[in-house]
Amino acid sequence: MAGLEDIKNAGEKLAGKAKEAVGNATDNDKLKAEGQTDQAKASAKQGVTDVKDAAHGVADSFKNENK
C-alpha cells in the first residue's frame, strides 16, 4: 500500500506547488500560503509513510532471521 500512498502524497505536493504558483502569478498571498501549507502537509505524510516502510523492513528482517 505504500506505493499508493507515495503517489497520493506526490499528487498533493504537486497540487500545492500549482496553487502556490497561481498565488505568485496573481499576487494572492493567501493562495500562495495555502499552496505552501499543502506541500508541507504532503511532505509530512510522506515522512510518516517512509517511517512505516522502514519499520516494516525491520520487522521483515527479524522474521527472516528467526526462520
N, C-alpha and C positions, 0 to 999 in steps of 0.2 A: 503493500500500500504506500510505501514511502515514495515510490515513483510518481504516483498520482498526486501526492501532497507536494512534491517538488514542482510539478507542472502548475498546480494551482497557485503556489506561492510565487512562482515566476510570473504568472499572469497578473497576479495582484500587484506585484512590483512594477511590471510594465505599465499597468493602468495608472499607477501612482506617478510614474515618470511622465506619462502623457498628460495627466491632469496638471502636474507641475509646469510642463512646457506650455500648456494653454494659459495657465495663470501668468507665466512670464510674458507670453506674447500679448496678452490682453491687459497687462498691468493690474491683474487681480490678485492681490496679496492673499486673500482668503483661500482662493482656489489653489494657489501655489503652496500654501501651508498644508492644505488638505492632501495634496499630492505627496508632499514630503512625509506627512504622517502615514499615509497609506504605504509608502515604501518602507518606512521604519517598522510598521506592523508586519509586513510581509517578510522582512529580514528577520524579525524576532521569531515568527512562526517557523521560518526555515532553520533557525538555530535550534529550536526545540526538536524539529524533525531530525536534524543531524545528530543531536544527543540521543534521541530514541534509537536511531540506526546504530550508533556506536554501542549503545547498551545491548542491543540485540546481538551485535557481533561478539561482544564479550561473553554473553550468555551462551551463544553457539559454540564458542571456543572451549568453554568449560564443559559443555555437553560432549564435545568431540574428545576431550582429554580423558573423560571418565568412561569411555567405551572400551 
